[in-house]
Amino acid sequence: MAGDTPFDEYETMVQKYGESKARCILSRMLKNYKRLALINTGRYEIEHYRQHSQKIADRFNLRYEEIPGSNTLVKKCCSAPGIVTSWSFLREKP
């Protein structure tokens, strides 16, 4: 899906502005970033994401790191008081 990440948006910019201008724009977007970190939660097949992340890091001159982690924070955020856990209110009424 175009635009999900700055790296996906780069492809859209290349089509719209050309390679040189797109690289300049992305360089400005990433000027304060030095690494691309993949958080390995052990909840998915890591190899696909590892290869994809390494490819992006190489392409945009970022240091690749893999960090062990968990999904505990996401679970806590989703179950905190006041957090909507059901999206049924978005459905159209018949």
N, C-alpha and C positions, 0 to 999 in steps of 0.2 A: 504494500500500500504506500503510495507516495506521501512523503511528509511525516511518516511516523517518527523518524529520527532526523537529526541534522544531516546524517549521511545519506538517508533516503532523499531528503530535500535537495541534496547536492545534485543528484541525477536530474531532478526537475529543473534546477538552475542551469545545468549544462544545456538542456534542450532549449531553454528560454533565452539564455544569455551567451552561451558558448563556454568552452572549457576554461579559457583564461580568466574570464570574469567570474565564473562560478568558483574557481579555485581561490580567487582573491576574496570573494565574499565568505567562503567557508573558513579561510584562514583567519579572517576577522572574528567570525563566530567562535572559533576554537582557540583564540590567541592566549587564553589563560589556562588552557587544558594541556596537561603533559602526559596523561595516561588514559587508557581505556581499561576499566576494570570489570571483569565478569565475576559476579558473586555466585559461587557454586553452593546451592542449597541442598544438593543431592535429591532434588524432587523431579528431575527431568533428565533426559538423555543429554549429557553434557557435550559430547563430541561435536555435534552439529553446531551448537552455539559457540564452542571453543574455536572451531575453524572459522566461523563467520566473524567472530570478534577479532581474532588475530589478523584476518584479511583486512578488516576495516582499520585496525591500528596501524598496520604496515602501510596501507594506502594513504593514510593521513598523518603519517609520521608521529604516531603516539606510542608510548610505551605500553605494552600489553601486560596486564596482571590478572591472575586468577586468585580470588579471595574466598576462603571457606566461610560460609555463612548459613543462615537459616531463614525461614519465613515467619519467625516468631513476631517480628515487628508488624508485618502486614496483618497477621492474625489479630494482634492486639488492636490495631487501628480499626479493623473491620468490626470488631466486637465491642468497641468502646461505646459507652452511653451516648445517645444522640446520633449515632452513625446509622444511616439507612442501610439495612441489610436486604431489603426487598425492593426490586425495581418495578413491581407490578403496577404502581401508580402511573407509570409512563405509558401503559397500554391504553389504546383507545377504548372508550366505552361503546358497547354494541348499540 
